[in-house]
Amino acid sequence: MNTEAGLLVHVVWGLGGGLSGLLIYLLLTLRLSSSSPLDASEESQNDEDEDVSRLQ
């Protein structure tokens, strides 16, 4: 697992209240990656940037 994914999991874990948030995150990533891996990676990067700016 790379550091970006680790950070995103940590953020989702904190926001989602632990295991339920992690399960939601996994479902979303599976759905995105199954539709179009290239588009999904760009979208998740944008979402991550928005999450980070909201937290700051």
PDB file of N, H, CA, C and O in Angstrom:
ATOM      1  N   MET A   1       0.855  -1.200   0.000  1.00  0.00           N
ATOM      2  CA  MET A   1       0.000   0.000   0.000  1.00  0.00           C
ATOM      3  C   MET A   1       0.889   1.247   0.000  1.00  0.00           C
ATOM      4  O   MET A   1       1.784   1.376   0.836  1.00  0.00           O
ATOM      5  N   ASN A   2       0.640   2.161  -0.937  1.00  0.00           N
ATOM      6  H   ASN A   2      -0.086   2.057  -1.616  1.00  0.00           H
ATOM      7  CA  ASN A   2       1.452   3.382  -0.975  1.00  0.00           C
ATOM      8  C   ASN A   2       0.963   4.388   0.061  1.00  0.00           C
ATOM      9  O   ASN A   2      -0.085   4.197   0.677  1.00  0.00           O
ATOM     10  N   THR A   3       1.724   5.454   0.246  1.00  0.00           N
ATOM     11  H   THR A   3       2.576   5.610  -0.255  1.00  0.00           H
ATOM     12  CA  THR A   3       1.402   6.399   1.320  1.00  0.00           C
ATOM     13  C   THR A   3       0.105   7.156   1.052  1.00  0.00           C
ATOM     14  O   THR A   3      -0.637   7.455   1.988  1.00  0.00           O
ATOM     15  N   GLU A   4      -0.180   7.472  -0.219  1.00  0.00           N
ATOM     16  H   GLU A   4       0.423   7.229  -0.979  1.00  0.00           H
ATOM     17  CA  GLU A   4      -1.428   8.182  -0.525  1.00  0.00           C
ATOM     18  C   GLU A   4      -2.636   7.334  -0.141  1.00  0.00           C
ATOM     19  O   GLU A   4      -3.581   7.832   0.472  1.00  0.00           O
ATOM     20  N   ALA A   5      -2.605   6.061  -0.503  1.00  0.00           N
ATOM     21  H   ALA A   5      -1.838   5.657  -1.001  1.00  0.00           H
ATOM     22  CA  ALA A   5      -3.716   5.173  -0.146  1.00  0.00           C
ATOM     23  C   ALA A   5      -3.816   5.021   1.364  1.00  0.00           C
ATOM     24  O   ALA A   5      -4.914   4.991   1.919  1.00  0.00           O
ATOM     25  N   GLY A   6      -2.671   4.927   2.026  1.00  0.00           N
ATOM     26  H   GLY A   6      -1.779   4.952   1.576  1.00  0.00           H
ATOM     27  CA  GLY A   6      -2.669   4.814   3.487  1.00  0.00           C
ATOM     28  C   GLY A   6      -3.272   6.037   4.146  1.00  0.00           C
ATOM     29  O   GLY A   6      -4.034   5.925   5.107  1.00  0.00           O
ATOM     30  N   LEU A   7      -2.926   7.220   3.618  1.00  0.00           N
ATOM     31  H   LEU A   7      -2.307   7.310   2.838  1.00  0.00           H
ATOM     32  CA  LEU A   7      -3.474   8.466   4.154  1.00  0.00           C
ATOM     33  C   LEU A   7      -4.980   8.519   3.929  1.00  0.00           C
ATOM     34  O   LEU A   7      -5.733   8.906   4.823  1.00  0.00           O
ATOM     35  N   LEU A   8      -5.418   8.129   2.731  1.00  0.00           N
ATOM     36  H   LEU A   8      -4.807   7.815   2.005  1.00  0.00           H
ATOM     37  CA  LEU A   8      -6.846   8.169   2.423  1.00  0.00           C
ATOM     38  C   LEU A   8      -7.617   7.212   3.325  1.00  0.00           C
ATOM     39  O   LEU A   8      -8.692   7.553   3.818  1.00  0.00           O
ATOM     40  N   VAL A   9      -7.075   6.023   3.541  1.00  0.00           N
ATOM     41  H   VAL A   9      -6.202   5.746   3.141  1.00  0.00           H
ATOM     42  CA  VAL A   9      -7.720   5.068   4.446  1.00  0.00           C
ATOM     43  C   VAL A   9      -7.816   5.652   5.852  1.00  0.00           C
ATOM     44  O   VAL A   9      -8.835   5.498   6.525  1.00  0.00           O
ATOM     45  N   HIS A  10      -6.748   6.326   6.294  1.00  0.00           N
ATOM     46  H   HIS A  10      -5.920   6.451   5.747  1.00  0.00           H
ATOM     47  CA  HIS A  10      -6.747   6.930   7.631  1.00  0.00           C
ATOM     48  C   HIS A  10      -7.823   8.010   7.736  1.00  0.00           C
ATOM     49  O   HIS A  10      -8.535   8.085   8.738  1.00  0.00           O
ATOM     50  N   VAL A  11      -7.942   8.849   6.701  1.00  0.00           N
ATOM     51  H   VAL A  11      -7.364   8.788   5.887  1.00  0.00           H
ATOM     52  CA  VAL A  11      -8.953   9.912   6.698  1.00  0.00           C
ATOM     53  C   VAL A  11     -10.355   9.312   6.700  1.00  0.00           C
ATOM     54  O   VAL A  11     -11.215   9.726   7.476  1.00  0.00           O
ATOM     55  N   VAL A  12     -10.580   8.326   5.818  1.00  0.00           N
ATOM     56  H   VAL A  12      -9.881   7.989   5.187  1.00  0.00           H
ATOM     57  CA  VAL A  12     -11.897   7.688   5.738  1.00  0.00           C
ATOM     58  C   VAL A  12     -12.228   6.984   7.050  1.00  0.00           C
ATOM     59  O   VAL A  12     -13.371   7.015   7.507  1.00  0.00           O
ATOM     60  N   TRP A  13     -11.216   6.347   7.658  1.00  0.00           N
ATOM     61  H   TRP A  13     -10.288   6.322   7.287  1.00  0.00           H
ATOM     62  CA  TRP A  13     -11.410   5.660   8.936  1.00  0.00           C
ATOM     63  C   TRP A  13     -11.872   6.656   9.987  1.00  0.00           C
ATOM     64  O   TRP A  13     -12.797   6.371  10.748  1.00  0.00           O
ATOM     65  N   GLY A  14     -11.236   7.827  10.038  1.00  0.00           N
ATOM     66  H   GLY A  14     -10.485   8.059   9.421  1.00  0.00           H
ATOM     67  CA  GLY A  14     -11.592   8.847  11.027  1.00  0.00           C
ATOM     68  C   GLY A  14     -12.968   9.438  10.758  1.00  0.00           C
ATOM     69  O   GLY A  14     -13.757   9.624  11.684  1.00  0.00           O
ATOM     70  N   LEU A  15     -13.263   9.737   9.489  1.00  0.00           N
ATOM     71  H   LEU A  15     -12.622   9.587   8.736  1.00  0.00           H
ATOM     72  CA  LEU A  15     -14.535  10.377   9.157  1.00  0.00           C
ATOM     73  C   LEU A  15     -15.695   9.395   9.261  1.00  0.00           C
ATOM     74  O   LEU A  15     -16.783   9.758   9.709  1.00  0.00           O
ATOM     75  N   GLY A  16     -15.464   8.156   8.850  1.00  0.00           N
ATOM     76  H   GLY A  16     -14.581   7.861   8.486  1.00  0.00           H
ATOM     77  CA  GLY A  16     -16.553   7.183   8.767  1.00  0.00           C
ATOM     78  C   GLY A  16     -16.816   6.431  10.046  1.00  0.00           C
ATOM     79  O   GLY A  16     -17.722   5.598  10.104  1.00  0.00           O
ATOM     80  N   GLY A  17     -16.037   6.711  11.076  1.00  0.00           N
ATOM     81  H   GLY A  17     -15.301   7.387  11.029  1.00  0.00           H
ATOM     82  CA  GLY A  17     -16.277   6.037  12.347  1.00  0.00           C
ATOM     83  C   GLY A  17     -15.749   4.614  12.366  1.00  0.00           C
ATOM     84  O   GLY A  17     -16.402   3.719  12.902  1.00  0.00           O
ATOM     85  N   GLY A  18     -14.565   4.392  11.781  1.00  0.00           N
ATOM     86  H   GLY A  18     -14.034   5.119  11.345  1.00  0.00           H
ATOM     87  CA  GLY A  18     -13.925   3.090  11.883  1.00  0.00           C
ATOM     88  C   GLY A  18     -14.309   2.134  10.777  1.00  0.00           C
ATOM     89  O   GLY A  18     -14.206   2.457   9.593  1.00  0.00           O
ATOM     90  N   LEU A  19     -14.753   0.953  11.171  1.00  0.00           N
ATOM     91  H   LEU A  19     -14.837   0.690  12.132  1.00  0.00           H
ATOM     92  CA  LEU A  19     -14.938  -0.136  10.225  1.00  0.00           C
ATOM     93  C   LEU A  19     -16.002   0.174   9.177  1.00  0.00           C
ATOM     94  O   LEU A  19     -15.823  -0.162   8.007  1.00  0.00           O
ATOM     95  N   SER A  20     -17.100   0.807   9.571  1.00  0.00           N
ATOM     96  H   SER A  20     -17.245   1.081  10.522  1.00  0.00           H
ATOM     97  CA  SER A  20     -18.155   1.118   8.604  1.00  0.00           C
ATOM     98  C   SER A  20     -17.632   2.064   7.524  1.00  0.00           C
ATOM     99  O   SER A  20     -17.942   1.898   6.345  1.00  0.00           O
ATOM    100  N   GLY A  21     -16.836   3.057   7.931  1.00  0.00           N
ATOM    101  H   GLY A  21     -16.583   3.192   8.889  1.00  0.00           H
ATOM    102  CA  GLY A  21     -16.250   3.976   6.956  1.00  0.00           C
ATOM    103  C   GLY A  21     -15.297   3.258   6.012  1.00  0.00           C
ATOM    104  O   GLY A  21     -15.270   3.536   4.813  1.00  0.00           O
ATOM    105  N   LEU A  22     -14.516   2.332   6.561  1.00  0.00           N
ATOM    106  H   LEU A  22     -14.538   2.106   7.535  1.00  0.00           H
ATOM    107  CA  LEU A  22     -13.570   1.581   5.739  1.00  0.00           C
ATOM    108  C   LEU A  22     -14.304   0.694   4.737  1.00  0.00           C
ATOM    109  O   LEU A  22     -13.878   0.577   3.588  1.00  0.00           O
ATOM    110  N   LEU A  23     -15.399   0.070   5.160  1.00  0.00           N
ATOM    111  H   LEU A  23     -15.745   0.165   6.093  1.00  0.00           H
ATOM    112  CA  LEU A  23     -16.180  -0.768   4.251  1.00  0.00           C
ATOM    113  C   LEU A  23     -16.777   0.066   3.120  1.00  0.00           C
ATOM    114  O   LEU A  23     -16.761  -0.352   1.962  1.00  0.00           O
ATOM    115  N   ILE A  24     -17.304   1.242   3.454  1.00  0.00           N
ATOM    116  H   ILE A  24     -17.317   1.582   4.395  1.00  0.00           H
ATOM    117  CA  ILE A  24     -17.850   2.141   2.436  1.00  0.00           C
ATOM    118  C   ILE A  24     -16.758   2.530   1.452  1.00  0.00           C
ATOM    119  O   ILE A  24     -16.972   2.523   0.240  1.00  0.00           O
ATOM    120  N   TYR A  25     -15.570   2.873   1.986  1.00  0.00           N
ATOM    121  H   TYR A  25     -15.396   2.879   2.971  1.00  0.00           H
ATOM    122  CA  TYR A  25     -14.436   3.243   1.134  1.00  0.00           C
ATOM    123  C   TYR A  25     -14.076   2.102   0.180  1.00  0.00           C
ATOM    124  O   TYR A  25     -13.846   2.333  -1.007  1.00  0.00           O
ATOM    125  N   LEU A  26     -14.027   0.876   0.697  1.00  0.00           N
ATOM    126  H   LEU A  26     -14.214   0.689   1.662  1.00  0.00           H
ATOM    127  CA  LEU A  26     -13.677  -0.269  -0.138  1.00  0.00           C
ATOM    128  C   LEU A  26     -14.720  -0.493  -1.232  1.00  0.00           C
ATOM    129  O   LEU A  26     -14.368  -0.787  -2.374  1.00  0.00           O
ATOM    130  N   LEU A  27     -15.993  -0.356  -0.890  1.00  0.00           N
ATOM    131  H   LEU A  27     -16.279  -0.118   0.037  1.00  0.00           H
ATOM    132  CA  LEU A  27     -17.049  -0.513  -1.889  1.00  0.00           C
ATOM    133  C   LEU A  27     -16.926   0.539  -2.985  1.00  0.00           C
ATOM    134  O   LEU A  27     -17.075   0.231  -4.167  1.00  0.00           O
ATOM    135  N   LEU A  28     -16.653   1.786  -2.590  1.00  0.00           N
ATOM    136  H   LEU A  28     -16.532   2.037  -1.629  1.00  0.00           H
ATOM    137  CA  LEU A  28     -16.509   2.857  -3.572  1.00  0.00           C
ATOM    138  C   LEU A  28     -15.307   2.616  -4.476  1.00  0.00           C
ATOM    139  O   LEU A  28     -15.400   2.813  -5.688  1.00  0.00           O
ATOM    140  N   THR A  29     -14.183   2.193  -3.910  1.00  0.00           N
ATOM    141  H   THR A  29     -14.107   2.033  -2.925  1.00  0.00           H
ATOM    142  CA  THR A  29     -12.996   1.963  -4.737  1.00  0.00           C
ATOM    143  C   THR A  29     -13.218   0.801  -5.692  1.00  0.00           C
ATOM    144  O   THR A  29     -12.787   0.860  -6.844  1.00  0.00           O
ATOM    145  N   LEU A  30     -13.883  -0.253  -5.235  1.00  0.00           N
ATOM    146  H   LEU A  30     -14.234  -0.301  -4.300  1.00  0.00           H
ATOM    147  CA  LEU A  30     -14.164  -1.378  -6.120  1.00  0.00           C
ATOM    148  C   LEU A  30     -15.075  -0.944  -7.268  1.00  0.00           C
ATOM    149  O   LEU A  30     -14.865  -1.337  -8.416  1.00  0.00           O
ATOM    150  N   ARG A  31     -16.074  -0.141  -6.958  1.00  0.00           N
ATOM    151  H   ARG A  31     -16.244   0.179  -6.026  1.00  0.00           H
ATOM    152  CA  ARG A  31     -17.009   0.330  -7.980  1.00  0.00           C
ATOM    153  C   ARG A  31     -16.288   1.213  -8.995  1.00  0.00           C
ATOM    154  O   ARG A  31     -16.486   1.064 -10.200  1.00  0.00           O
ATOM    155  N   LEU A  32     -15.445   2.140  -8.507  1.00  0.00           N
ATOM    156  H   LEU A  32     -15.284   2.261  -7.527  1.00  0.00           H
ATOM    157  CA  LEU A  32     -14.716   3.037  -9.402  1.00  0.00           C
ATOM    158  C   LEU A  32     -13.716   2.273 -10.258  1.00  0.00           C
ATOM    159  O   LEU A  32     -13.638   2.499 -11.466  1.00  0.00           O
ATOM    160  N   SER A  33     -12.953   1.374  -9.651  1.00  0.00           N
ATOM    161  H   SER A  33     -13.017   1.191  -8.670  1.00  0.00           H
ATOM    162  CA  SER A  33     -11.911   0.668 -10.390  1.00  0.00           C
ATOM    163  C   SER A  33     -12.517  -0.297 -11.417  1.00  0.00           C
ATOM    164  O   SER A  33     -11.906  -0.557 -12.453  1.00  0.00           O
ATOM    165  N   SER A  34     -13.700  -0.822 -11.140  1.00  0.00           N
ATOM    166  H   SER A  34     -14.197  -0.611 -10.299  1.00  0.00           H
ATOM    167  CA  SER A  34     -14.328  -1.739 -12.088  1.00  0.00           C
ATOM    168  C   SER A  34     -14.880  -0.989 -13.303  1.00  0.00           C
ATOM    169  O   SER A  34     -14.954  -1.553 -14.394  1.00  0.00           O
ATOM    170  N   SER A  35     -15.270   0.286 -13.121  1.00  0.00           N
ATOM    171  H   SER A  35     -15.209   0.745 -12.235  1.00  0.00           H
ATOM    172  CA  SER A  35     -15.832   1.045 -14.235  1.00  0.00           C
ATOM    173  C   SER A  35     -14.742   1.511 -15.193  1.00  0.00           C
ATOM    174  O   SER A  35     -14.833   1.265 -16.396  1.00  0.00           O
ATOM    175  N   SER A  36     -13.704   2.184 -14.673  1.00  0.00           N
ATOM    176  H   SER A  36     -13.630   2.383 -13.695  1.00  0.00           H
ATOM    177  CA  SER A  36     -12.637   2.702 -15.523  1.00  0.00           C
ATOM    178  C   SER A  36     -11.441   3.095 -14.668  1.00  0.00           C
ATOM    179  O   SER A  36     -11.449   4.163 -14.056  1.00  0.00           O
ATOM    180  N   PRO A  37     -10.425   2.259 -14.615  1.00  0.00           N
ATOM    181  CA  PRO A  37      -9.289   2.484 -13.706  1.00  0.00           C
ATOM    182  C   PRO A  37      -8.618   3.845 -13.872  1.00  0.00           C
ATOM    183  O   PRO A  37      -8.312   4.496 -12.873  1.00  0.00           O
ATOM    184  N   LEU A  38      -8.380   4.291 -15.100  1.00  0.00           N
ATOM    185  H   LEU A  38      -8.628   3.762 -15.912  1.00  0.00           H
ATOM    186  CA  LEU A  38      -7.689   5.566 -15.310  1.00  0.00           C
ATOM    187  C   LEU A  38      -8.534   6.732 -14.814  1.00  0.00           C
ATOM    188  O   LEU A  38      -8.043   7.589 -14.079  1.00  0.00           O
ATOM    189  N   ASP A  39      -9.798   6.766 -15.212  1.00  0.00           N
ATOM    190  H   ASP A  39     -10.197   6.070 -15.810  1.00  0.00           H
ATOM    191  CA  ASP A  39     -10.688   7.835 -14.760  1.00  0.00           C
ATOM    192  C   ASP A  39     -10.861   7.802 -13.245  1.00  0.00           C
ATOM    193  O   ASP A  39     -10.884   8.847 -12.596  1.00  0.00           O
ATOM    194  N   ALA A  40     -10.981   6.616 -12.692  1.00  0.00           N
ATOM    195  H   ALA A  40     -10.962   5.767 -13.220  1.00  0.00           H
ATOM    196  CA  ALA A  40     -11.196   6.484 -11.252  1.00  0.00           C
ATOM    197  C   ALA A  40     -10.011   7.025 -10.469  1.00  0.00           C
ATOM    198  O   ALA A  40     -10.194   7.679  -9.443  1.00  0.00           O
ATOM    199  N   SER A  41      -8.797   6.761 -10.942  1.00  0.00           N
ATOM    200  H   SER A  41      -8.648   6.230 -11.776  1.00  0.00           H
ATOM    201  CA  SER A  41      -7.626   7.234 -10.200  1.00  0.00           C
ATOM    202  C   SER A  41      -7.564   8.755 -10.221  1.00  0.00           C
ATOM    203  O   SER A  41      -7.172   9.367  -9.226  1.00  0.00           O
ATOM    204  N   GLU A  42      -7.944   9.381 -11.340  1.00  0.00           N
ATOM    205  H   GLU A  42      -8.262   8.884 -12.148  1.00  0.00           H
ATOM    206  CA  GLU A  42      -7.955  10.842 -11.398  1.00  0.00           C
ATOM    207  C   GLU A  42      -9.039  11.402 -10.481  1.00  0.00           C
ATOM    208  O   GLU A  42      -8.806  12.377  -9.766  1.00  0.00           O
ATOM    209  N   GLU A  43     -10.221  10.791 -10.500  1.00  0.00           N
ATOM    210  H   GLU A  43     -10.411  10.000 -11.080  1.00  0.00           H
ATOM    211  CA  GLU A  43     -11.315  11.265  -9.655  1.00  0.00           C
ATOM    212  C   GLU A  43     -10.980  11.121  -8.176  1.00  0.00           C
ATOM    213  O   GLU A  43     -11.241  12.029  -7.387  1.00  0.00           O
ATOM    214  N   SER A  44     -10.403   9.985  -7.798  1.00  0.00           N
ATOM    215  H   SER A  44     -10.191   9.247  -8.438  1.00  0.00           H
ATOM    216  CA  SER A  44     -10.086   9.780  -6.383  1.00  0.00           C
ATOM    217  C   SER A  44      -8.994  10.737  -5.928  1.00  0.00           C
ATOM    218  O   SER A  44      -8.978  11.144  -4.767  1.00  0.00           O
ATOM    219  N   GLN A  45      -8.083  11.102  -6.822  1.00  0.00           N
ATOM    220  H   GLN A  45      -8.096  10.772  -7.766  1.00  0.00           H
ATOM    221  CA  GLN A  45      -7.055  12.087  -6.466  1.00  0.00           C
ATOM    222  C   GLN A  45      -7.712  13.443  -6.204  1.00  0.00           C
ATOM    223  O   GLN A  45      -7.355  14.134  -5.250  1.00  0.00           O
ATOM    224  N   ASN A  46      -8.672  13.822  -7.051  1.00  0.00           N
ATOM    225  H   ASN A  46      -8.962  13.260  -7.826  1.00  0.00           H
ATOM    226  CA  ASN A  46      -9.383  15.085  -6.847  1.00  0.00           C
ATOM    227  C   ASN A  46     -10.173  15.062  -5.543  1.00  0.00           C
ATOM    228  O   ASN A  46     -10.159  16.035  -4.789  1.00  0.00           O
ATOM    229  N   ASP A  47     -10.856  13.962  -5.277  1.00  0.00           N
ATOM    230  H   ASP A  47     -10.868  13.171  -5.890  1.00  0.00           H
ATOM    231  CA  ASP A  47     -11.624  13.833  -4.039  1.00  0.00           C
ATOM    232  C   ASP A  47     -10.710  13.935  -2.824  1.00  0.00           C
ATOM    233  O   ASP A  47     -11.058  14.562  -1.824  1.00  0.00           O
ATOM    234  N   GLU A  48      -9.538  13.313  -2.919  1.00  0.00           N
ATOM    235  H   GLU A  48      -9.255  12.803  -3.731  1.00  0.00           H
ATOM    236  CA  GLU A  48      -8.598  13.338  -1.801  1.00  0.00           C
ATOM    237  C   GLU A  48      -8.121  14.763  -1.549  1.00  0.00           C
ATOM    238  O   GLU A  48      -8.005  15.185  -0.399  1.00  0.00           O
ATOM    239  N   ASP A  49      -7.844  15.507  -2.619  1.00  0.00           N
ATOM    240  H   ASP A  49      -7.938  15.164  -3.554  1.00  0.00           H
ATOM    241  CA  ASP A  49      -7.412  16.899  -2.466  1.00  0.00           C
ATOM    242  C   ASP A  49      -8.506  17.719  -1.795  1.00  0.00           C
ATOM    243  O   ASP A  49      -8.210  18.549  -0.936  1.00  0.00           O
ATOM    244  N   GLU A  50      -9.768  17.502  -2.172  1.00  0.00           N
ATOM    245  H   GLU A  50     -10.009  16.828  -2.870  1.00  0.00           H
ATOM    246  CA  GLU A  50     -10.880  18.225  -1.553  1.00  0.00           C
ATOM    247  C   GLU A  50     -10.999  17.870  -0.073  1.00  0.00           C
ATOM    248  O   GLU A  50     -11.224  18.751   0.758  1.00  0.00           O
ATOM    249  N   ASP A  51     -10.851  16.596   0.261  1.00  0.00           N
ATOM    250  H   ASP A  51     -10.668  15.881  -0.413  1.00  0.00           H
ATOM    251  CA  ASP A  51     -10.923  16.163   1.659  1.00  0.00           C
ATOM    252  C   ASP A  51      -9.831  16.828   2.486  1.00  0.00           C
ATOM    253  O   ASP A  51     -10.088  17.292   3.597  1.00  0.00           O
ATOM    254  N   VAL A  52      -8.623  16.876   1.955  1.00  0.00           N
ATOM    255  H   VAL A  52      -8.415  16.500   1.053  1.00  0.00           H
ATOM    256  CA  VAL A  52      -7.498  17.463   2.686  1.00  0.00           C
ATOM    257  C   VAL A  52      -7.736  18.951   2.902  1.00  0.00           C
ATOM    258  O   VAL A  52      -7.489  19.463   3.994  1.00  0.00           O
ATOM    259  N   SER A  53      -8.214  19.655   1.870  1.00  0.00           N
ATOM    260  H   SER A  53      -8.415  19.239   0.983  1.00  0.00           H
ATOM    261  CA  SER A  53      -8.438  21.096   2.021  1.00  0.00           C
ATOM    262  C   SER A  53      -9.573  21.368   3.010  1.00  0.00           C
ATOM    263  O   SER A  53      -9.543  22.372   3.722  1.00  0.00           O
ATOM    264  N   ARG A  54     -10.575  20.482   3.060  1.00  0.00           N
ATOM    265  H   ARG A  54     -10.599  19.667   2.481  1.00  0.00           H
ATOM    266  CA  ARG A  54     -11.664  20.649   4.018  1.00  0.00           C
ATOM    267  C   ARG A  54     -11.176  20.464   5.456  1.00  0.00           C
ATOM    268  O   ARG A  54     -11.639  21.148   6.369  1.00  0.00           O
ATOM    269  N   LEU A  55     -10.242  19.538   5.646  1.00  0.00           N
ATOM    270  H   LEU A  55      -9.866  18.983   4.904  1.00  0.00           H
ATOM    271  CA  LEU A  55      -9.750  19.255   6.990  1.00  0.00           C
ATOM    272  C   LEU A  55      -8.853  20.371   7.516  1.00  0.00           C
ATOM    273  O   LEU A  55      -8.776  20.581   8.726  1.00  0.00           O
ATOM    274  N   GLN A  56      -8.180  21.081   6.630  1.00  0.00           N
ATOM    275  H   GLN A  56      -8.243  20.911   5.646  1.00  0.00           H
ATOM    276  CA  GLN A  56      -7.231  22.117   7.071  1.00  0.00           C
ATOM    277  C   GLN A  56      -7.916  23.384   7.521  1.00  0.00           C
ATOM    278  O   GLN A  56      -7.249  24.340   7.918  1.00  0.00           O
TER     279      GLN A  56
END
